Amino acid sequence: MNIHPVVKEISAIFSNQGKQVYLVGGAVRDLLRSRKAKDWDLATDALPDEVIAFFKEKSGPGGKPLGFVIPTGIKHGTVTVHFRGNEFEVTTFRADKGYSDGRRPDTVEFGVSIDEDLARRDFTMNAAAYKLPEGPLTDPFNGCADIKAKLIRSVGNPVERFAEDGLRPVRAMRFASQLGFQVDDAVLAAIPAALPLTAKVAPERMRDELDKIIMSPEPSAAFLLMEKTGLLELILPDLAACRGVDQKGFHRFDVLEHSLLACDFAARENAPREVRLAAIFHDLGKKTTRKLGDKGVWTFHQHEEESSRLAKEIMLNFRYPNAVMDKVCHLIEEHMFHYEDNWTDAAVRRFIIRAGEEDLPDLYALRRADAYGTAKTEPAPDFLLPLTRRVEKVLAGSRALSLKDLAVTGYDLKEAHVKPGKHMGIILNELLEAVIDDPSLNTREKLIQIAANINERYSV
């Protein structure tokens, strides 16, 4: 295995103290897949207090400490070691006893072997360990064979594994989309019985898994498995309700399939998290806004507003940061724009203002994803090109897109005998509207004159 030099150096610290240390978890799995490891998690027979002492005493030139330890989960044998600019989660070999809360073990037993430690893990692909610094590999549950077969299989009985942590069924779905693996039939069959426990998982933990699914190469792989096992109805019922909501017209798929295709396209385009979330949520409101028109064609008037509302409820429930939630809802609300060549420059400026100049690239990305999901067809290379060119031309010219771009300020209006307060705010907004229609008006002299006329009108 291609072990990072710093990992070998940190392993020497344990070896010099007569302790065993193994590389475990995702790093082993990734290295066995010939991928670059991201997280270097370690397991050792050293107790947490011993690990803390190892690094407290380790120093470099001039006596400066090379690392420090944070007791992140010391009750369960886990500390986080910061060493040479890297972070390592180090856990003492342990056996877990009882999971009354469906999340953490009631008691932890230290002093067990590496094989016993691996027996408490979720899936076989995560239950192999590489003894540092030079091996051998310990693989008591044939995780290597499952990795080669691209199979997600539980360590032992999946019903028992899921009873220990209600998030594990969702993790199985996430790994399927992240790694492109198949989920073992026994694992899938065990999920429905685990749903009551999954329902108790903390929103923040669920959000983190959903984010990892969204950011995977193919999010739909996870969501379709979630639908099959009942997880989607439990976790995202508004999304699950989109199944069977036909759209007709240019749409080849129901709303759920369309949304999954849009999200997959956004993933392929390497779009940011907010765009991917907007893609999966952008049509949630179609179920409740759908009406059959006179010509037998479904309509979904103002579904973007309802979709934004539902997306906000979902993200509030999962404790998303306000900035993420606001961005996603904004993209959903604005995704239904329809550009026509007869738009005036003023109309283009108003589109920029409404969409937000800084959000235009993400809004374009969402619209491309939406278009792909209509018929599973790549958008034409010049898709949106007429609009983007118009936008670029307008932005290269007038910058009067907000009050701060006006050639006058409230102080200028005050000098022109406009009283401060709400009245002044109204006049400033009218000046902005005038400049949006005709940027040539954005001079101090012209705006003062317009303001005087408006002020006189309001005075009358």
Order of alpha helices (4+ residues) and beta strands (2+ residues): alpha-beta-alpha-beta-alpha-beta-beta-beta-beta-beta-alpha-beta-beta-alpha-beta-alpha-alpha-beta-alpha-alpha-alpha-alpha-alpha-alpha-alpha-alpha-beta-beta-alpha-alpha-alpha-alpha-alpha-alpha-alpha-alpha
